[in-house]
Amino acid sequence: MIDVNSLPPWQLLVIVPVIAFLYASIGFGGASGYLAAMSLFIIPTSIMSSTALTLNLFVSSIAFIAYYRARHFTPRLLWPFLLTSLPASFIGGYIHVAANLYMVLLYISLSYICFRMLFYRKSQDSLNNEQQSLPIWVGMIAGAVIGLVSGIIGIGGGIFLAPLIVLAGWGTPKQAAASAAAFIFVNSASGFIGRIAGGGLDLGLFGLTLIPLGLLGAFSGSHIGARYLSSAGMRRALGVILLVTISRYWLNFFR
């Protein structure tokens, strides 16, 4: 069992910056990827969720700055969700769940994320016309649900928000990525504070070692993604990575 004062396995020292690079390139913080990678080792769930949440906080801020500078940010695609996601994320970060329940919630979320990435239709990446207005009440309900689940699991929630924005026709994929990055940062900050208030923040040497490595990957990935890369290929690459991880878990779960 790896404890909070241990150095991370060497594999994570390589995997984490790669995950940060890939996720930041499409406007995400990468918490689902960090959790998927850490779940392959015997690490307490408190360390997993705290480390992923902290990495999410820093990586998403870098991603947002890159997309903001590239002029993809649209405030109307952010604030309705934040009105309810902030308190919901705080409550989720405060809640302590049993390790078995945490892992089931985590892999259900990872499964959803994986299939959304793998089956993200190419035509949606070129959506630029006929955008629909975002009803405030819909944004508030969606924000509350996403915020609560994200706070409990230790992710920022943008990975749920971005597909919703594009599928509903409220914005383009680049606008969705910018909104997701901001959403992830604010909700991660709320969940981070809630975790501190609830006495659940558990980083130590393990987490502090991985954070600077994640930042290195985020700086390069966010710059390339905001200005040069198509999101479709990166989403599907991440989907394949997650598929390998979740398949292993569900096969063991149903045995």
Backbone as a ProteinNet text record, in pm:
[ID]
protein_1_A
[PRIMARY]
MIDVNSLPPWQLLVIVPVIAFLYASIGFGGASGYLAAMSLFIIPTSIMSSTALTLNLFVSSIAFIAYYRARHFTPRLLWPFLLTSLPASFIGGYIHVAANLYMVLLYISLSYICFRMLFYRKSQDSLNNEQQSLPIWVGMIAGAVIGLVSGIIGIGGGIFLAPLIVLAGWGTPKQAAASAAAFIFVNSASGFIGRIAGGGLDLGLFGLTLIPLGLLGAFSGSHIGARYLSSAGMRRALGVILLVTISRYWLNFFR
[TERTIARY]
84.7	0	88	67.5	143.3	81.4	164.3	110.5	143.8	89.6	98.4	241.2	328.4	466.1	562.6	508.6	591.4	600.7	710.5	719.7	626.5	568.7	481.5	561.5	497	564.7	621.6	733.1	800.1	710.2	620.6	531	444.4	397.7	314.9	393.5	524.1	607.6	613.7	590.1	586.9	444.2	350.5	212.6	145.1	165.5	94.2	120.6	247	265.4	206.6	205.4	144.1	-6.8	-68.7	-212.3	-243.8	-163.4	-184.6	-174.1	-76.5	-59.3	-184.1	-230.7	-344.5	-472.7	-499.5	-624.1	-623.1	-510.8	-503.6	-520.1	-480.4	-491.6	-636.9	-729.4	-871.7	-949.2	-878.7	-942.8	-982.2	-935.3	-970.9	-855.3	-888.7	-786.2	-717.9	-786.7	-723.9	-748.3	-838	-857.5	-898.7	-988.5	-1031.9	-914.7	-822.1	-703.8	-608.9	-586.2	-498.8	-556.8	-688.4	-752.8	-744.9	-765.2	-755.6	-615.6	-513.6	-374.9	-342.4	-383.3	-352.4	-427.4	-543.6	-622.5	-554.7	-453.6	-379.4	-281.8	-262.1	-171	-250.1	-188.4	-255.6	-234	-323.9	-314.6	-446.6	-443.7	-568.2	-649.5	-781.3	-867.4	-857.7	-826.8	-813.5	-695.9	-586	-468.9	-499.5	-565.2	-600.2	-684.6	-794.2	-886.6	-825.9	-748	-686.4	-581.5	-500.2	-396.7	-457.3	-560	-625.4	-692	-755.3	-824.1	-725.2	-611.6	-511	-448.1	-414.9	-363	-464.8	-591.1	-698.6	-702.3	-685.6	-691.9	-586.9	-464.5	-355.3	-360.3	-385.1	-384.1	-498.7	-617	-730.8	-709.5	-640.9	-613.7	-521.9	-424.2	-333.2	-407.8	-494.6	-572.6	-665.3	-729.9	-821.9	-748.6	-633.8	-556.5	-522.3	-482.7	-447	-567.4	-681.8	-802	-857.8	-842.5	-887.2	-804.7	-675.1	-587.3	-615	-661.9	-696.9	-838.6	-905.6	-1037.3	-1148.9	-1145	-1251.2	-1350.2	-1323.8	-1408.9	-1534.3	-1650.9	-1780.1	-1846.6	-1857.1	-1910	-2049.1	-2134.5	-2272	-2276.2	-2166.2	-2160.2	-2097.2	-2082.1	-2019.1	-2103.4	-2145.9	-2203	-2332.4	-2423.7	-2543.7	-2510.7	-2408	-2368.1	-2301.3	-2223.9	-2149.5	-2239.4	-2354.7	-2443.9	-2477.5	-2497.3	-2533.2	-2420.2	-2326.1	-2218.8	-2123.7	-2105.9	-2013.6	-2055.4	-2177.4	-2216	-2225.4	-2270.4	-2282.7	-2145.9	-2045.5	-1909.9	-1849.5	-1878.7	-1829.6	-1887.3	-2018	-2084.2	-2026.1	-2004	-1946.4	-1806.9	-1725.9	-1590.8	-1590.6	-1696.1	-1707.4	-1750.4	-1823.1	-1877.9	-1767.7	-1767.2	-1675.9	-1754	-1703.7	-1770.9	-1677	-1735.2	-1656.2	-1573.2	-1458.9	-1366	-1431.5	-1510.3	-1575.3	-1674.8	-1755	-1851.8	-1779.8	-1669.3	-1591.7	-1543.9	-1490.2	-1436.5	-1547.3	-1665.6	-1776.9	-1819.2	-1834.1	-1870.1	-1764.7	-1638.6	-1528.8	-1536.4	-1554.2	-1549.9	-1677.3	-1788.5	-1908.7	-1884.6	-1825.1	-1794.7	-1692.8	-1588.9	-1486.2	-1544.4	-1638.3	-1700.4	-1779.5	-1855.5	-1931.6	-1837.8	-1733.1	-1637.7	-1571.6	-1533.5	-1467.3	-1554.3	-1678.8	-1765.7	-1806	-1814.5	-1841.4	-1725.1	-1602.5	-1485.9	-1473.6	-1497.3	-1481.1	-1587.3	-1707.3	-1817.7	-1861.6	-1765.6	-1788.7	-1788.2	-1904.9	-1916.7	-1833.1	-1768.7	-1680.2	-1754.2	-1880.1	-1955.4	-1972.8	-1970.8	-1988.2	-1867	-1752.7	-1633	-1630.4	-1716	-1719.5	-1844.7	-1914.4	-2037.4	-2006.8	-2061.9	-2038.9	-2167.4	-2271.8	-2393.2	-2511.3	-2617.7	-2742.7	-2725.4	-2649.2	-2631.9	-2759.2	-2791.6	-2911.2	-2876.4	-2974.8	-2953.3	-2959.8	-2884.5	-2879.6	-2982.3	-3087.6	-3183.9	-3115.2	-3133.1	-3064.6	-3101.3	-3229.8	-3273.2	-3212.6	-3193	-3129.1	-2982.7	-2915.2	-2775.9	-2760.5	-2855.9	-2847.9	-2868.6	-2965.4	-2987.9	-2867.8	-2818.6	-2701.7	-2580.6	-2562	-2448.6	-2452.9	-2571.5	-2584.9	-2549.5	-2599.9	-2573.5	-2425.3	-2369.2	-2227.7	-2138.6	-2172	-2090.7	-2087.7	-2203.4	-2209.5	-2128.9	-2151.1	-2079.2	-1929	-1892.4	-1751.2	-1681.6	-1751.2	-1691.9	-1666.5	-1758.2	-1742.8	-1627.2	-1620.5	-1521.2	-1383.1	-1379.4	-1251.2	-1211.2	-1310.1	-1282.5	-1352.2	-1315.7	-1369	-1504.1	-1543.8	-1675.1	-1681.2	-1576.6	-1577.8	-1587.4	-1542.1	-1545.6	-1688.9	-1779.7	-1922.6	-1984.4	-1935.4	-1995.2	-1968.8	-1846	-1810.3	-1896.3	-1913.8	-2002.3	-2144.9	-2192.3	-2328	-2346.7	-2249.4	-2258.1	-2263.4	-2179.3	-2172.8	-2295.8	-2335.9	-2450	-2579.9	-2591.4	-2711.6	-2708	-2595	-2583.7	-2569	-2520.6	-2505	-2375.3	-2279	-2151.4	-2066.1	-1955.9	-1863	-1773.1	-1704.1	-1613.4	-1504.5	-1450.2	-1347.7	-1406.5	-1528.2	-1595	-1627.2	-1668.8	-1698.2	-1572.5	-1458.8	-1332.7	-1293.3	-1310.4	-1277.8	-1368.1	-1498.3	-1592.5	-1562.7	-1528.7	-1498.1	-1376.2	-1273.9	-1152.8	-1182.4	-1261.4	-1299.1	-1386.7	-1480.9	-1571.1	-1492.4	-1397	-1314	-1234.6	-1176	-1095	-1178.3	-1292.9	-1374.6	-1430.6	-1480.5	-1534.1	-1425.7	-1308.1	-1197.1	-1156.5	-1157.4	-1124.5	-1228	-1356.5	-1462.9	-1451	-1428.4	-1410.9	-1286.5	-1180.8	-1055.3	-1077.3	-1149.7	-1179.2	-1269	-1369.3	-1456	-1380.2	-1282.6	-1203.1	-1116.3	-1062.2	-984.2	-1074.4	-1193.2	-1287.4	-1332	-1346	-1389.3	-1275.2	-1152.4	-1036.6	-999.5	-1037.4	-1013.2	-899.9	-827.7	-716.8	-596	-544.1	-438.2	-336.7	-239	-141.1	-4.7	62.6	194.2	296.9	402.7	510.9	461.1	369.2	314.2	254.8	161.7	95.7	186.5	269.2	356.6	461.5	493.3	588.4	524.2	395.6	328.8	283.5	255.8	201	291.1	421.3	504.3	516.6	510.8	516.9	390.7	276.6	152.7	154.2	214	221.8	304.1	411.7	495.9	415.8	339.9	259.1	147.9	89.7	-22.9	17.8	132.2	176.3	187.2	252.4	270.9	141.3	66.4	-56.2	-162	-180.9	-283.3	-251.2	-124.5	-85	-110.6	-69.9	-87.8	-235.7	-311.9	-452.2	-535.1	-509.6	-590	-567	-448.6	-414.1	-399	-364.8	-327.2	-405.2	-441.1	-493.4	-645	-690.3	-832.1	-863	-981	-1015	-1054.9	-1102.4	-1157.8	-1054.9	-937	-834.1	-786.7	-770.2	-723.7	-828.8	-956.4	-1062.4	-1062.4	-1046.4	-1050.8	-926.7	-812.5	-691.7	-710.8	-768.4	-795.5	-898.9	-996.6	-1098.4	-1038.6	-942.5	-876.4	-798.6	-728.1	-651.2	-743.8	-854.8	-949.8	-1014.8	-1040.2	-1104.5	-1020.4	-889	-799.4	-808.7	-812.5	-815	-947.9	-1059	-1188.9	-1224	-1175.3	-1202.8	-1143.7	-1024.4	-957.4	-1036.6	-1086.3	-1162.1	-1292.6	-1372	-1503.2	-1492.4	-1386.9	-1367.8	-1346	-1265.1	-1242.4	-1367.3	-1441.9	-1561.7	-1668.1	-1685.6	-1793.7	-1750.1	-1626.2	-1581.7	-1637.3
-119.8	0	124.6	212.1	336.7	439.2	499.5	600.2	739.9	839.2	977.8	1031	973.4	1021.1	943.4	858.5	783.6	857.5	832.7	882.1	801.1	862.3	787.5	681.3	574.5	476.6	546.9	497.6	566.4	575.6	478.6	483	609.6	648.4	768.1	895.1	892.2	1008.5	1035.2	932.1	944.9	968	894	898.3	1031.8	1088.4	1210	1328.3	1360.5	1472.2	1446.6	1319.7	1286	1309.5	1265.2	1287.2	1435.9	1512.2	1657.2	1722.6	1679.5	1732.6	1706.6	1581.5	1542.8	1613.8	1613.5	1673.2	1824.7	1888.5	2034.8	2078.9	1993.7	2029.9	2042.9	1977.9	1989.6	2061.9	2135.6	2221.6	2154.7	2033.7	1962.4	1962.1	1934.4	1931.2	1797.5	1689.6	1557.8	1470.2	1511.5	1434.2	1290.4	1270.7	1134.6	1048.5	1108.6	1035.9	1003.4	1100.3	1075.3	965.5	972.2	870.8	733	728.8	601.1	542.9	627.6	580.6	536.2	615.1	581.1	457.9	430.7	314.3	183.5	188.3	68.2	26	112.2	82.8	77.3	22.9	11.5	143	238.2	371.3	401.2	450.1	485.6	585.9	570.7	658.2	803.8	829.3	967.8	1036.9	963.7	1019	1036.6	937	944.8	1068.2	1083.5	1192.8	1328.9	1340.1	1468	1508.9	1412.8	1442.3	1480.5	1405.1	1434.7	1571.7	1604.3	1732.8	1848.6	1833.9	1940.3	1958.5	1848.6	1856.6	1923.1	1886.2	1943.8	2095.7	2142.2	2284.8	2362.1	2311.7	2380.8	2364.8	2242.2	2215.8	2288.9	2290.9	2358.7	2508.9	2567.2	2711.6	2744.6	2658.8	2678.7	2663	2561.4	2538.4	2656.7	2708.7	2821.1	2944.3	2974.4	3090.9	3078.8	2958.2	2936.8	2956.5	2901.3	2915.8	3057.3	3123.2	3262.5	3353.4	3333.2	3413.9	3388.5	3268.4	3236.7	3283.5	3352.3	3414.6	3313.6	3205.2	3105.8	3111.6	3196.1	3197.7	3281.5	3225.2	3292.7	3283.9	3394.6	3390.7	3329.9	3346.3	3295.7	3142.8	3076.6	2931.3	2882.5	2973.1	2935.1	2968.3	3096.1	3139.5	3068.8	3029.5	2958.7	2826.5	2757.4	2631	2654.6	2761.7	2789	2829.3	2887.8	2934.2	2822.5	2702.4	2591.1	2490.3	2485.9	2386.8	2420.1	2548.5	2586.3	2530.3	2558.6	2499.3	2347.4	2293.7	2148.6	2081.5	2142.4	2087.9	2093.2	2201.6	2213.9	2102.4	2078.9	1972.6	1836.9	1815.2	1688.9	1666.5	1773.5	1762.2	1735.3	1778.4	1760.8	1619.3	1555.4	1422.2	1315.8	1227.6	1113.3	988.2	913.6	789.8	672.2	554.1	432.6	404.4	338.6	313.4	235.3	131.5	50.4	133.2	216	300.9	403.8	457.7	555.4	495.4	373	311.2	283	242	218	349.2	456.3	587.4	635.3	614.6	657.3	587.8	455	381.8	396.4	423.5	457.8	588.9	686.3	815.3	799.2	720.2	698.1	628.1	536.7	465.9	562	649.5	749.4	838.9	887.2	976.5	906.6	780.6	703.8	693.4	655.7	635.8	767.5	875.6	1006.3	1048	1015.9	1053	966.1	836.1	744.7	765.3	802.2	814.4	958.9	1047.5	1190.2	1213.3	1244	1249.7	1361.9	1330.2	1426.7	1553	1539.3	1655.2	1758.5	1713.7	1805.6	1894.4	1852.2	1933.1	2050.8	2051.7	2163.8	2248.1	2228.5	2302.7	2450.1	2534.2	2677.6	2757.4	2695.7	2767.2	2715.6	2792.7	2754.7	2719.3	2798.4	2774.6	2811.1	2729.4	2749.6	2831.5	2906.7	2981.1	2884.1	2913.1	2827.9	2876	2797.7	2835.8	2836.2	2942.4	2955.6	2841.5	2804.3	2700.9	2565	2539.3	2413.9	2413	2526.3	2537.4	2519.5	2571.7	2561.1	2417.5	2347.8	2207.8	2121.6	2139.5	2062.3	2092.2	2219.7	2257.9	2193.4	2184.7	2124.4	1976.2	1905	1760.8	1735.5	1807.6	1788.9	1826.5	1936.5	1982.5	1883.1	1826.7	1731.7	1606	1547.2	1425	1451.4	1564.8	1597.8	1618.2	1683	1705.8	1577.1	1481.3	1352.9	1273.2	1268.8	1185.6	1251	1384.6	1454.8	1499	1522.9	1576.7	1711.8	1787.5	1922.5	1931.4	1829	1826.4	1878.6	1943.8	1997.5	1890.7	1771.9	1662.9	1614.7	1646.8	1625.9	1746.8	1866.2	1989.6	2010.7	1987.6	2015.4	1938.1	1805.5	1734.8	1786.1	1826	1877.8	2005.7	2096	2222.9	2198.5	2107.6	2081.7	2005.4	1902.2	1820.4	1901.5	1995.9	2079.1	2194.1	2215.1	2321.1	2459.6	2467.2	2597.1	2666.9	2593.8	2653.8	2558.7	2609.4	2528.6	2446.8	2345.4	2266.9	2351.1	2451.3	2535.4	2620.5	2671.6	2746.8	2656	2534	2437.8	2404.9	2393.1	2363.6	2477.2	2601.8	2716.3	2721.7	2698.6	2698.4	2584.3	2468.6	2352.7	2378.2	2441	2469.1	2562.3	2667.7	2759.6	2690.3	2610	2536.4	2441.1	2372	2278.2	2351.4	2464.9	2538.1	2583.6	2647.1	2700.7	2588.2	2482.3	2371.4	2295.1	2283.9	2218.8	2300.2	2432.8	2519.7	2502.9	2496.1	2477.6	2341.2	2237.1	2104	2094	2166.3	2167.9	2228.4	2342	2407.5	2318.8	2255.7	2165	2047	1998.1	1884.5	1925.1	2047.5	2097.5	2112.5	2172.1	2193.7	2061.7	1959.9	1829.2	1742.5	1793.9	1717.5	1603.3	1614.4	1503.6	1525.2	1638.7	1663.4	1582.7	1500	1405.3	1400.7	1491.8	1502.4	1445.6	1514.4	1470.5	1471.3	1396.5	1388.4	1329.8	1235.6	1170.5	1273.9	1354.2	1452.6	1566.2	1613.7	1726.8	1691.7	1564.9	1522.3	1524.5	1489.3	1479.9	1615	1711.5	1840.5	1913.1	1933.4	2004.6	1930.5	1797.7	1721	1744.2	1752.2	1782.4	1920.6	2016.4	2152.8	2158.9	2083.1	2080.9	2032.3	1925.5	1874	1969.7	2037.3	2126.9	2248.5	2306.9	2426.5	2400.5	2291.1	2261.3	2214.3	2128.5	2075.2	2181.6	2273.2	2376.3	2472.7	2507.1	2598.8	2536.5	2411.2	2342	2320.7	2277.2	2247.9	2369.3	2482.2	2602.7	2663.8	2644.2	2714.8	2626.2	2499.3	2420.6	2290.5	2220	2084.7	2079.3	1981.4	1947.8	1867.3	1888.5	1819.5	1673.8	1638.7	1505	1394.5	1408.6	1306.6	1290.8	1403.1	1396.8	1331.5	1361.4	1300.9	1149.3	1103.9	959.8	890.4	955.3	897.9	879.5	981.1	971.4	861.9	848.8	746	606.7	583.5	452.2	424	525.7	509.4	472.2	543.2	514.6	377.4	338.6	209.6	94.4	102.2	-2.5	-14.5	99.6	100.8	50.7	101.7	64	-80.7	-131.3	-270.8	-364.7	-332.4	-414.8	-415.2	-299.8	-290.6	-368.1	-346.3	-408.6	-559.5	-605.3	-751.3	-814.2	-746.5	-796.8	-781.9	-676.4	-647.6	-754.3	-801.5	-896.9	-1044.2	-1067.4	-1205.8	-1263.6
0	0	0	-96.1	-105.1	-11.7	76.4	167.6	117.8	187.3	142.6	143	224.5	233.9	145.3	58.9	-35.1	-168.3	-240.1	-376.6	-465.3	-568.8	-660	-734.9	-779.9	-866.9	-989.2	-1038.9	-1149.1	-1273	-1289.3	-1405.2	-1403.3	-1283.9	-1272.5	-1303	-1277.1	-1306.8	-1457.4	-1537	-1682.7	-1732.1	-1674.5	-1722.3	-1694.3	-1576.2	-1535.6	-1630.1	-1664.7	-1758.4	-1896.5	-1940	-2069	-2062.3	-1953.8	-1935.9	-1931.4	-1857.6	-1848.1	-1985.3	-2064.4	-2200.4	-2285	-2284.8	-2368.1	-2324.9	-2196.7	-2148.2	-2161.9	-2129.5	-2141	-2285.5	-2379.9	-2521.1	-2564.7	-2493.8	-2528	-2418.3	-2331.9	-2233.9	-2104.2	-2077.1	-1955.3	-1855.6	-1729.7	-1626	-1613.5	-1654.8	-1656.6	-1536.2	-1444.3	-1321.5	-1349.9	-1447.3	-1479.2	-1525.5	-1599.6	-1645.5	-1531.3	-1440.9	-1325.6	-1237.4	-1215.6	-1132.3	-1197	-1328.1	-1398.7	-1385.2	-1399.2	-1388.5	-1246.4	-1146.9	-1007.9	-961.1	-1020.9	-979.5	-1016.7	-1100.7	-1138.1	-1028.9	-929	-818.9	-687.8	-585.4	-455.5	-379.4	-404.3	-345.7	-275.9	-152.5	-83.1	-163.9	-162	-240.9	-198.3	-71.1	-24.8	-91.9	-112	-180.8	-329	-388.6	-530.2	-560.2	-485.5	-515	-485.2	-375.9	-341.1	-443.2	-486.6	-585.2	-719.4	-762.5	-889.5	-885.7	-774.5	-762	-766.8	-700.1	-698.4	-835.8	-901.6	-1038	-1129.9	-1112.8	-1192.3	-1178.7	-1057	-1027.3	-1106.7	-1107.4	-1175	-1326.8	-1371.7	-1515.5	-1586.2	-1524.9	-1586.7	-1596.3	-1497.2	-1503.2	-1620.2	-1644	-1756.7	-1888.7	-1896.4	-2017.9	-2045.9	-1942.3	-1962.3	-2014.9	-1958.1	-2003	-2151.6	-2193.1	-2333.7	-2424.8	-2388.3	-2471.1	-2465.7	-2352.6	-2340.5	-2431.6	-2431.6	-2516.8	-2664.3	-2696.1	-2835.1	-2869.6	-2774.2	-2792.5	-2818.1	-2743.4	-2754.9	-2638.2	-2538.7	-2419.7	-2440.8	-2403.9	-2411.5	-2274.3	-2201.1	-2063	-2050.7	-2153.2	-2143	-2134.6	-2172.3	-2165.3	-2035.2	-1939.7	-1813.6	-1691.8	-1677.5	-1550.7	-1509.9	-1602.8	-1555.1	-1484.6	-1532.7	-1471.1	-1335.3	-1325.8	-1203	-1086.8	-1116	-1009.3	-910.4	-962.6	-874.5	-855.5	-947.9	-935.6	-821.2	-791	-684.2	-548.2	-501.8	-373	-378.6	-492.4	-503.9	-499.7	-563.8	-562.6	-422.9	-350.2	-212.1	-125.9	-140.9	-64.5	-101.7	-231.4	-275.1	-221.2	-216.4	-162.1	-12.9	55.9	200.9	237.5	143.1	169.9	163	261.2	259.8	220.8	124.9	83	104.8	123.3	142.8	17.6	37.1	-73.1	-186.5	-153	-256.8	-337.6	-268.6	-336.6	-423.1	-370.4	-446.9	-578.6	-573.2	-693.5	-795.3	-749.8	-841.5	-908.2	-828.4	-883.5	-983.2	-946.9	-1033.7	-1168.7	-1168.3	-1294.7	-1376	-1312.7	-1388.6	-1464	-1393.4	-1456	-1568	-1542.7	-1644.5	-1766.7	-1745	-1857.3	-1944.5	-1879.7	-1955.6	-2036.7	-1970.3	-2036.2	-2154.8	-2134.4	-2239.5	-2363.7	-2347.7	-2463.7	-2528.4	-2450.2	-2510	-2599.6	-2556.6	-2636.4	-2761.1	-2746	-2858.4	-2965.7	-2925.5	-3020.1	-3037.7	-3025.3	-3048	-3198.5	-3255.9	-3401.6	-3462.1	-3573.8	-3640.5	-3681.4	-3722.2	-3767.7	-3658	-3530.6	-3419.1	-3400.1	-3445.1	-3429.5	-3524.4	-3623.5	-3716.6	-3699.1	-3585	-3560.3	-3540.7	-3625.5	-3614.7	-3633	-3686.8	-3718.9	-3637.4	-3640.5	-3577.6	-3430.4	-3359.3	-3217.2	-3141.9	-3042.7	-2962.5	-2838.1	-2788.3	-2664.3	-2546.4	-2443.4	-2325.2	-2222.9	-2195.9	-2091.6	-1954.3	-1879.5	-1751.1	-1656.4	-1652.1	-1557.5	-1592	-1722	-1763.4	-1718.8	-1738.4	-1696.1	-1546.1	-1469	-1323.3	-1276	-1335.8	-1297.7	-1334.8	-1457.6	-1502.7	-1416.3	-1380.7	-1297.4	-1160.5	-1100.3	-968	-970.7	-1070.9	-1081.2	-1106.8	-1203	-1237.2	-1119.2	-1051.6	-939.1	-824.8	-788.7	-676.9	-706.4	-823.9	-861.1	-870	-926.6	-943.8	-810.3	-715.3	-583.8	-509.1	-520.8	-452.5	-511.2	-644	-711.9	-712.3	-716.6	-720	-858.4	-946.8	-1079.2	-1092.7	-1195.2	-1208.7	-1276.1	-1352	-1413.6	-1555.4	-1601.9	-1737.4	-1843.3	-1811.7	-1907.7	-1930.9	-1838.2	-1860	-1929.6	-1895.4	-1946.1	-2094.8	-2140.5	-2279.5	-2380.1	-2363.7	-2458.5	-2452.6	-2333.7	-2320	-2401.1	-2392.7	-2466.1	-2616.4	-2665	-2809.3	-2857.2	-2782.6	-2823	-2824	-2730.1	-2722.5	-2822	-2888.6	-2987	-2928.1	-2803.3	-2737.7	-2776.6	-2830.6	-2868.5	-2949.1	-3003.2	-3081.5	-2988.5	-3040.4	-2957.2	-2889.7	-2958.6	-2897.2	-2784.9	-2805.8	-2700.2	-2581.6	-2611.7	-2506.2	-2426	-2494.9	-2426.6	-2332.5	-2377.4	-2293.7	-2170.7	-2192.2	-2080.2	-1984.4	-2040.1	-1956.7	-1869.7	-1925.9	-1849.9	-1732.1	-1758.1	-1650.7	-1547.4	-1595.2	-1506.9	-1417.2	-1476.3	-1401	-1293.1	-1330.2	-1233.7	-1114.3	-1140.9	-1032.5	-945.2	-1006.7	-928.5	-853.8	-914.6	-844.7	-722.8	-737	-623.3	-512.6	-550.6	-452.3	-383.6	-463	-406.8	-320.8	-361.1	-285.6	-147.2	-143.5	-16	70.3	6.1	78.9	137.1	62.3	110	229.3	224.9	338.1	460.7	439.8	550.1	612.1	528.5	577.9	627	621.9	666.9	574.9	446.1	353.5	255.2	265.1	172.2	216.5	127.6	161.8	47.8	50.4	-57.2	-18.6	71.1	115.2	4.3	22	-75.9	-207.6	-200.1	-319.5	-415.2	-365.1	-449.6	-491.7	-399.1	-428.2	-533.9	-548.3	-651.5	-789.6	-797.3	-926.8	-981.9	-895	-939.3	-1039.6	-1010.8	-1109.3	-1242	-1238.8	-1363.7	-1446.5	-1378.4	-1448.3	-1510.6	-1442.6	-1494.7	-1623.2	-1627.6	-1747.5	-1869.1	-1850.1	-1959.7	-1999.1	-1900.1	-1925.5	-2007.5	-1979.4	-2051.1	-2201	-2236.8	-2378.9	-2444.2	-2376.1	-2433.9	-2458	-2362.3	-2376.9	-2490.2	-2505.5	-2612.9	-2750	-2764.9	-2893.6	-2922.9	-2823	-2843.6	-2878.6	-2810	-2831.4	-2967.9	-3025.1	-3148.3	-3271.4	-3252.8	-3369.1	-3390.4	-3284.2	-3300.8	-3316.3	-3393.2	-3396.9	-3271.3	-3215.9	-3091.4	-3113.7	-3232.6	-3255.4	-3232.9	-3290.5	-3277.7	-3135.4	-3063.7	-2925.7	-2836.2	-2859.3	-2779.3	-2796.2	-2918.5	-2942.7	-2885.7	-2890.2	-2829.5	-2679.4	-2615.5	-2472.5	-2444.9	-2534.9	-2518.4	-2519	-2608.4	-2616.4	-2487.9	-2436.7	-2313.3	-2197.9	-2186.9	-2079.6	-2097.1	-2222	-2248.4	-2196.1	-2216	-2167.9	-2015.8	-1948.8	-1803.1	-1746.7	-1799.4	-1742.8	-1775.6	-1889	-1925.2	-1821.7	-1777.2	-1676.4	-1545.8	-1507.1	-1381.6	-1389.6	-1496	-1506.1	-1524.1	-1590	-1601.7	-1464.8	-1381.5	-1246.1	-1159.2	-1182.1	-1101	-1119.4	-1243	-1271.1	-1260.4	-1222.6	-1205.4	-1074.6
[MASK]
+++++++++++++++++++++++++++++++++++++++++++++++++++++++++++++++++++++++++++++++++++++++++++++++++++++++++++++++++++++++++++++++++++++++++++++++++++++++++++++++++++++++++++++++++++++++++++++++++++++++++++++++++++++++++++++++++++++++++++++++++++++++++++++++

